[in-house]
Amino acid sequence: MSPYQVVVNGKTPGGVSLIIWDEAGQSQSFEVSVDIDVLGLTQKIHEVFPAEPLQIATSGNVVMLSGKISSADVADKILEVVKNTTPKVTSLMEVPPPPTAQISLQVRFAEVNRTAMQQLGVNILRNFGSNMPMSVSTQQFSPPSISTTQSVATSGGTTTTTASGNNFLISNLLNVAIFRPDINLAVLIQALQENNLLEILAEPNLLTESGKEANFLAGGQFPYPVLQSVSGGTSGAITIQFKEFGIRLGFTPLLRADGMIHLKVEPEVSSLDFTNALQIQGFLIPALATNRVVSEVDLRDGQSFAIAGLLDNRVTEQFQKIPFIGDIPVLGKLFQSRTLNKSKNELLVVVTPHIVQPLAAGQAVPGPAFPQPFLPSANAPDEGRTQSK
């Protein structure tokens, strides 16, 4: 500043030795200590959290926080504010332990699955003599075929082969079959309408401790083959594994100090789907139709929330026709085939958490109410017993 003034600026907390020489060459030593602005930091914390008895102290370049804080969330927020000022922070704050309780979860599953199917197709077979059969089909449904029966007769060294009339071979009788052998005409009609309705209602109740996961499964397991690979690229043995399906529920509750229940819920509804099944080496492996939801929500004891609007509407249509002939009005319907599948799936999940406490020692456990008592009361007089005088 001047020949007689020195200004020292502290950049980081710590200590340093300052030596100054005068005009006569004599030195003078000073120990300079640079501290964090604890007063300003304390005022800032108390302005944001006025109800928290927090003490702030320093040791070198480390800030130490101590005191009894109301909750762990408030302690985390205080620590975040202090870290923005200085990166080296040691937390000695005391927080109340998290409340321990058992959480009972009541879940209601309601699923409605509607499926409708319509099929319509015509196969026509006509035989114009033994050498001129004719069949008209869109190949969507199995058509009939014509075969010729031959008989072989051997007499001495002569072999005679005789061909008999043509025969109709029907692999799928479909729904309606009309056959006129006198004119060698067969008409097979596929007309099928099917409606399916599936309703599922489950009411599982789960109990677990706060902060721990609980799982529930109401359903089963279906086997499916797995091909084991071996060295050399050859196929190995087939083993059987099992896949779970049904109504599954997984939830993790966390009870907070203010009585709120933070809930992570994972409900799932799955069923076997034979429509999309696969057949591999003689094994029929069904597919799984699955509805799964993962949600997190904060609730109080006894409050409920619903997961709705899980709709799945599907329409699948397969249409085949013979070119040109199938486009003729009215008559072209005989050369067309159609398959229409409609499916509608609706799912509703209602979740209600409850905080439960164990019964006190000696307290009677409430039992179920039976419509008909299994045994008579101990104080009731016995019927049919004769009393002697």
Phi, psi and omega in degrees: 000315178201173177300348183238010182225139178229132177246128179248124177255126177272122180269314181229155178296144180153192180232153181208152176262130180245122181243129182234132177256141177268187184292332180279357180087006178274139182258155177222131186256141178229141174258113183258129179242126179251119181246163176284149179288082183292322182298314179293322178293322179295317179297321180295317180293319182289335175289321180281319181237079185290337184268003184259123179280077185259134174249136181240128178224162180235150173220096186071238178257019181248132176262130180248129180250134180215163180129165179266112183263151187292324183208165179291329179294319179294321178297322178293322179292320177298317180296324179291323178293318182291325180293336175289339179269313180221135184285337184262105183227136174243123182262119173246021183287142179259126178243149178293145180296149180296143180295138178253127179201163176264136181249126175256130183244123176257125183235139176238121176256134174222118181230136176234125182234118179246135180226131178231138181225137177228132179229139178210126180196154182229133172242129182241133179229126181226139181241112178262065182094176186287339184251007184218072173277157179217135179227136179240121182202148174271000177067005177285327174242150187299120180275163174282170179219168183240135178232154179248129181268129179242141177238137183246127179236134181244125179230107184067237178260012183250132177247126182244128178249126182241128178260126179267185183292164180286148180239146176276130174248116184248112178275332179223113183288352182055218182254316183234126180232129178237125184224122175247099182291337182289331179248006177055052180230132178228135177232124180239129186242130174255110178222111185219134175229128186223135177233128179238143178225125180237126177237131179234128176225118180231145181228071179282145175238127182239149179226129179207168179276154181299129180091356181245150185271146176229147183228153180215139177218122173241103184175236181188197179226139177244141182277146174216142184282146177230124181276123180272129179273146179236171180290151180091359178082004179273156180282142181258202182282162179257124177251160182251127173241164185238139179241131182280147175210162180130211180259116183241143178219129174230131180214150179231108179266152176221113181274125180266170183292331180275007179091355177285147179248112174275122190237128171249115187243137177228079175278150181209136176234120180226149180215159180287132181244099180278350177294320180258028182288158177244144177240111183236119178051044177085357180261131175264112184251110180284155173273172180243124172267114191237136169239120185228140179226137173235121185215150175233137184206155176252126181225161170260171183300123177091349177284154183232152171222149184242138173252106184232182179079014177275086183252140178224102180249126182228138176230122179238125182231132175240122183231128178225146179208162175275129183302148177068304182293321181290348179269356180289133178299143178063297182293332181293343178296336179286346182244028178231154174219146186215140173229125183235123178240129177234131178226139180224123184235128179233138183225135177228131179233126178242127185238133179224114176269149177224142173268120183245149178238146178291155178288148178290159180296131180088352180282136183290137180276124178291129180261175178288151178270115182266134177297323179238125180292141178283321181231148177291160180294149182291334181272348181284143179293142179287133179274144176082001180266130178272130180265131179269145178274000000 
